[in-house]
Amino acid sequence: MDFTFSDKTIELQRQLSHFMEEYVVPHKSSYHQDISKGIYPLPVFEDLKALAKDEELWNLFLQTLPSNIPGTRMSNLEYTPFA
């Protein structure tokens, strides 16, 4: 079996790395502060979830999503490097 990453997977890896560096990592300290204060759910999560949906980085692994639900519908092989 060929385990070479598809162009789709390579592009999503690039997008996901950018998303993590640009949007997730900057909230690391506030995340830890909120957790230590017992704040849950964390306010930043809703913003990050919305942004991930906007950037098509949501529901990566759900192949059979209806067309009206955001997601990329990756195959198991395509999703493997993200798991």
Buried (B, 14 or more C-beta within 10 A) or exposed (E): EEEEBEEEBEEBEEBBEEBEEEBBEEBEEEBEEBEEEEEEEBEBEEEBEEBBBEBEBBBBBBEEBEEEEEBBBBEEBBBEEBE
